Structure formats: structure tokens, C-alpha cells
Amino acid sequence: MLDDSEQLSYNAPFFLDKTPLTKEELNVIEEEKQILGNNFCRRCDYCQPCPQGIQISLIFNAYAYFKRYNLKTWAEDKYKVCIKNINDCVNCGCCEVKCPYLLPIRTMLCEAHKLLNRG
């Protein structure tokens, strides 16, 4: 595993390369945009801390792995180890006020809970 400075040294040349993206690369980006839509968590954690201790980005990460990679058991297990989940939400909206992407976090948490809370 690379440390931060090694990772920066490795990645910097890619940002300096001014070669335009190929049509194939642009198509891949467009496909990803369609899959992700507008409401996806970028895991910036600006919504944290939740007053109730809900690990919002961890839940959304599990949700994403379930939906995008079909890792259902892994995602459900990851959700189960969350000490707090949507059942602990008091609907205060603090998370949504802090989200720079204006995500409907409470609605998204409910969707994640419905999908991941099986069994």
C-alpha cells in the first residue's frame, strides 16, 4: 500500500496529462453518470456527526455495494454491524442541512434500510 506522498507522486502525472479523453472513455463516464443518477453519497462526511450517531456514509456505502456490485450478503452484513441505523433517526434533518450535494439523506436512508434490513 502506498503512503500519501507516494500516492500523490503516482497520481500527479495523470492530472498533468492534457490528452483528451477518447470516445470510449467518455462513454464509460456517461454510463456511470446514468447508473449513479443525482442522488448518490460521495462519502465526504460533511453530514456528520449525526446527533443520533448514525454512520450515514457507511450505510450508503453498503447500499452502493448491494446495488452496483450485487454483493448482497456483504452489504447486509455491513449494515447489521452498524450500531445505529434508520430506526434511531429522529428525523431532525441536521444531516441534510450540512450536505453540500443537497441529498435527501433521510429518504435515502429509508431506501437503504428497506433493502439492507432483511432477516
NUSE-928984 format. One record per residue: residue number from 1; residue in one letter; x, y, z of N, C-alpha, C, O, CB in turn. Coordinates in steps of 0.1 Angstrom, whole numbers. Glycine has a CB too. Example, Ala and Ser with C-alpha at 12.3 -4.5 7.8 and 13.67 -1.06 7.14 Angstrom:
seq|type|n.east|n.north|n.up|ca.east|ca.north|ca.up|c.east|c.north|c.up|o.east|o.north|o.up|cb.east|cb.north|cb.up
1|a|132|-57|78|123|-45|78|132|-33|78|142|-33|85|113|-45|90 .
2|s|128|-22|71|137|-11|71|129|0|79|134|11|80|141|-6|57 .
END
This chain:
seq|type|n.east|n.north|n.up|ca.east|ca.north|ca.up|c.east|c.north|c.up|o.east|o.north|o.up|cb.east|cb.north|cb.up
1|m|8|-12|0|0|0|0|9|12|0|19|13|7|-10|0|12 .
2|l|5|22|-8|13|34|-9|9|44|2|-3|45|6|11|41|-22 .
3|d|19|51|7|16|62|17|11|74|9|11|74|-3|28|66|26 .
4|d|7|85|16|1|96|9|10|103|-1|6|106|-12|-3|106|19 .
5|s|23|104|3|32|111|-7|35|102|-19|36|108|-30|45|115|1 .
6|e|36|89|-17|38|80|-28|26|80|-37|27|80|-50|41|66|-23 .
7|q|14|80|-31|2|80|-39|1|93|-47|-4|93|-59|-10|79|-30 .
8|l|4|104|-41|4|117|-48|14|117|-60|10|122|-71|7|129|-38 .
9|s|26|112|-57|36|111|-68|31|102|-79|34|105|-91|49|106|-62 .
10|y|24|92|-76|19|83|-86|8|89|-94|8|87|-107|14|70|-79 .
11|n|-1|96|-88|-13|101|-94|-11|115|-102|-18|118|-111|-24|103|-84 .
12|a|-1|123|-97|1|136|-103|3|136|-118|-3|145|-125|14|142|-97 .
13|p|11|127|-124|12|127|-139|-1|126|-146|-3|131|-157|21|116|-143 .
14|f|-11|119|-141|-24|117|-147|-31|131|-148|-38|133|-158|-32|107|-140 .
15|f|-29|139|-138|-36|152|-138|-29|162|-147|-35|171|-152|-37|158|-124 .
16|l|-17|160|-150|-9|169|-158|-11|165|-173|-8|174|-182|6|168|-154 .
17|d|-15|153|-176|-17|149|-190|-29|156|-196|-40|154|-190|-19|133|-190 .
18|k|-27|163|-206|-38|171|-212|-44|164|-224|-51|170|-232|-33|185|-217 .
19|t|-41|151|-226|-46|143|-237|-62|142|-235|-66|138|-225|-40|129|-238 .
20|p|-69|146|-246|-84|145|-244|-88|130|-242|-81|121|-247|-91|151|-257 .
21|l|-99|129|-236|-105|115|-234|-109|110|-247|-114|117|-256|-116|115|-223 .
22|t|-108|96|-248|-113|90|-261|-128|89|-260|-134|91|-250|-107|76|-262 .
23|k|-134|86|-271|-149|84|-272|-153|73|-263|-164|74|-256|-153|82|-286 .
24|e|-145|62|-262|-148|51|-253|-148|55|-239|-157|51|-231|-139|40|-256 .
25|e|-138|63|-235|-137|68|-221|-149|77|-218|-154|76|-207|-124|75|-219 .
26|l|-153|86|-227|-164|94|-224|-177|86|-223|-186|89|-215|-165|104|-236 .
27|n|-178|75|-231|-190|67|-230|-191|60|-216|-201|58|-211|-190|56|-241 .
28|v|-179|55|-211|-179|49|-198|-183|59|-187|-191|56|-178|-164|44|-195 .
29|i|-178|71|-188|-182|82|-179|-197|84|-179|-204|86|-169|-174|95|-181 .
30|e|-203|85|-191|-217|87|-193|-225|76|-187|-236|78|-181|-220|89|-208 .
31|e|-221|63|-190|-228|52|-184|-228|53|-169|-238|50|-162|-221|39|-189 .
32|e|-216|56|-163|-216|57|-148|-225|68|-143|-231|67|-133|-201|60|-144 .
33|k|-226|79|-150|-235|90|-146|-249|85|-146|-257|89|-138|-233|102|-156 .
34|q|-253|77|-156|-266|72|-157|-269|63|-146|-280|63|-140|-269|65|-170 .
35|i|-260|54|-142|-261|45|-131|-263|52|-118|-271|49|-110|-249|35|-131 .
36|l|-254|62|-115|-254|69|-103|-266|78|-101|-271|80|-90|-241|76|-101 .
37|g|-270|85|-112|-280|95|-111|-276|107|-103|-263|109|-102|-293|89|-104 .
38|n|-285|114|-97|-281|126|-90|-280|124|-75|-273|131|-68|-291|137|-92 .
39|n|-286|114|-70|-287|111|-56|-277|100|-52|-282|88|-50|-301|109|-51 .
40|f|-265|103|-50|-256|93|-45|-246|100|-35|-242|111|-37|-248|86|-56 .
41|c|-243|92|-25|-234|97|-15|-219|97|-20|-215|86|-25|-235|89|-2 .
42|r|-212|108|-18|-198|108|-22|-189|105|-10|-177|106|-12|-195|122|-28 .
43|r|-195|102|1|-187|99|13|-178|110|18|-167|107|23|-179|86|11 .
44|c|-183|122|16|-175|134|21|-176|135|36|-167|141|43|-179|146|14 .
45|d|-187|130|42|-190|130|56|-192|144|62|-191|146|74|-178|124|64 .
46|y|-196|154|53|-200|167|58|-213|166|66|-216|174|75|-201|177|47 .
47|c|-221|155|64|-233|153|71|-231|149|85|-240|149|93|-242|143|63 .
48|q|-219|145|88|-216|140|102|-211|151|111|-207|162|106|-205|129|101 .
49|p|-212|150|124|-217|139|131|-233|139|132|-238|150|133|-211|137|145 .
50|c|-239|128|131|-253|127|133|-255|128|148|-249|121|155|-259|114|127 .
51|p|-265|136|152|-268|137|167|-271|123|173|-270|121|185|-279|147|169 .
52|q|-277|114|165|-281|101|170|-270|91|168|-272|79|171|-294|97|163 .
53|g|-259|94|162|-248|85|160|-249|76|148|-242|66|147|-246|77|172 .
54|i|-258|79|139|-259|71|127|-247|73|117|-244|85|114|-273|74|119 .
55|q|-241|62|113|-230|63|104|-235|64|89|-236|54|82|-220|51|106 .
56|i|-239|76|85|-246|77|72|-238|72|60|-243|64|53|-249|92|71 .
57|s|-226|77|59|-218|72|47|-215|57|47|-214|51|36|-205|80|46 .
58|l|-214|51|59|-211|37|59|-224|30|54|-223|20|47|-208|33|74 .
59|i|-235|34|58|-248|28|54|-249|30|39|-253|20|32|-260|34|61 .
60|f|-246|42|34|-247|44|19|-237|36|12|-239|32|0|-246|59|16 .
61|n|-226|34|17|-215|25|11|-220|11|10|-219|5|-1|-202|26|19 .
62|a|-226|6|20|-232|-8|20|-243|-8|9|-244|-18|1|-237|-12|33 .
63|y|-251|2|9|-262|3|-1|-257|2|-15|-262|-5|-24|-271|15|1 .
64|a|-246|10|-18|-240|11|-31|-234|-3|-35|-236|-7|-47|-229|21|-31 .
65|y|-228|-10|-26|-222|-23|-29|-233|-33|-32|-231|-42|-40|-213|-28|-17 .
66|f|-244|-32|-25|-255|-40|-28|-261|-38|-42|-262|-47|-50|-267|-38|-18 .
67|k|-263|-25|-45|-269|-21|-58|-260|-23|-70|-264|-28|-80|-274|-7|-57 .
68|r|-248|-18|-68|-239|-17|-80|-231|-30|-82|-228|-33|-94|-229|-6|-78 .
69|y|-227|-37|-72|-218|-48|-73|-225|-62|-70|-219|-72|-70|-206|-47|-65 .
70|n|-238|-61|-66|-246|-73|-63|-240|-81|-51|-242|-93|-51|-248|-81|-75 .
71|l|-233|-74|-42|-227|-80|-31|-237|-80|-19|-235|-73|-9|-214|-73|-27 .
72|k|-248|-87|-21|-260|-86|-12|-256|-90|2|-259|-83|12|-271|-94|-17 .
73|t|-250|-102|4|-247|-107|17|-237|-98|24|-239|-94|36|-242|-121|17 .
74|w|-227|-94|17|-217|-85|23|-223|-72|27|-220|-67|38|-206|-82|12 .
75|a|-232|-66|19|-238|-53|22|-247|-54|34|-247|-46|43|-245|-47|10 .
76|e|-255|-65|34|-264|-67|45|-257|-69|59|-261|-64|69|-273|-79|43 .
77|d|-246|-77|58|-237|-79|70|-231|-66|75|-231|-63|87|-226|-89|67 .
78|k|-227|-58|65|-221|-45|69|-231|-36|75|-228|-29|85|-215|-37|56 .
79|y|-243|-36|71|-254|-28|77|-257|-33|91|-260|-25|100|-267|-29|68 .
80|k|-257|-46|92|-261|-52|105|-251|-48|116|-255|-47|128|-262|-67|104 .
81|v|-239|-45|113|-229|-42|123|-229|-27|127|-223|-23|136|-215|-46|119 .
82|c|-237|-19|120|-239|-5|123|-246|-5|137|-257|-10|138|-247|3|112 .
83|i|-240|1|146|-246|2|160|-259|10|159|-269|6|166|-237|9|170 .
84|k|-260|20|151|-272|28|149|-276|27|134|-268|27|125|-269|43|153 .
85|n|-289|27|132|-294|27|118|-306|36|117|-309|44|126|-297|13|113 .
86|i|-314|35|107|-325|44|104|-335|43|116|-343|53|118|-332|40|91 .
87|n|-336|32|123|-345|31|134|-342|41|145|-351|44|153|-345|17|140 .
88|d|-330|46|145|-325|55|156|-327|70|151|-325|79|159|-311|53|159 .
89|c|-331|72|138|-332|85|133|-344|92|139|-355|86|140|-334|85|117 .
90|v|-343|105|143|-353|112|149|-359|123|139|-367|131|143|-349|119|162 .
91|n|-354|121|127|-359|130|116|-356|145|118|-364|153|114|-374|128|114 .
92|c|-345|148|124|-341|162|127|-337|169|115|-338|181|114|-330|162|138 .
93|g|-331|162|105|-327|169|93|-313|175|93|-309|182|84|-336|179|89 .
94|c|-306|174|104|-293|180|106|-283|176|94|-276|184|89|-286|177|119 .
95|c|-284|163|91|-276|158|80|-278|165|67|-269|168|60|-278|143|79 .
96|e|-291|167|64|-294|173|51|-290|188|50|-286|192|39|-309|172|48 .
97|v|-291|195|61|-287|209|61|-272|210|58|-267|220|52|-290|215|75 .
98|k|-264|200|63|-249|201|61|-244|195|48|-233|197|45|-243|193|73 .
99|c|-253|188|41|-249|181|29|-246|191|17|-256|198|13|-259|170|24 .
100|p|-234|192|12|-231|201|1|-238|197|-12|-238|205|-21|-216|202|-1 .
101|y|-242|185|-13|-249|180|-25|-264|180|-24|-271|176|-34|-244|166|-28 .
102|l|-269|185|-13|-284|187|-11|-291|173|-13|-302|173|-18|-289|197|-20 .
103|l|-285|163|-8|-291|150|-9|-303|148|1|-302|154|12|-281|139|-7 .
104|p|-313|141|-3|-324|138|6|-320|126|15|-325|115|13|-337|135|-2 .
105|i|-311|129|24|-305|118|31|-315|110|39|-313|97|39|-295|124|41 .
106|r|-324|116|45|-334|108|53|-342|98|44|-344|87|48|-344|117|60 .
107|t|-346|103|32|-353|94|23|-343|83|18|-347|71|17|-358|102|11 .
108|m|-331|87|15|-321|77|11|-318|66|21|-316|55|18|-308|84|6 .
109|l|-317|71|34|-315|61|45|-327|51|46|-325|40|48|-313|69|58 .
110|c|-339|56|44|-351|47|44|-350|37|33|-353|25|35|-364|56|43 .
111|e|-346|41|21|-344|32|10|-334|22|13|-335|10|10|-341|40|-3 .
112|a|-322|26|18|-312|17|22|-316|7|32|-313|-5|31|-299|25|27 .
113|h|-324|12|42|-328|3|53|-338|-8|47|-337|-19|51|-336|11|64 .
114|k|-347|-4|38|-356|-14|33|-349|-25|25|-352|-36|25|-366|-7|23 .
115|l|-338|-21|18|-330|-30|10|-321|-39|19|-320|-51|16|-322|-23|0 .
116|l|-315|-33|29|-304|-40|36|-309|-47|49|-302|-55|54|-293|-30|40 .
117|n|-321|-44|54|-325|-49|66|-334|-61|64|-346|-62|69|-333|-38|74 .
118|r|-329|-71|58|-337|-83|55|-332|-94|65|-320|-97|65|-335|-88|40 .
119|g|-340|-100|72|-337|-111|80|-331|-107|93|-328|-116|101|-328|-119|74 .
END
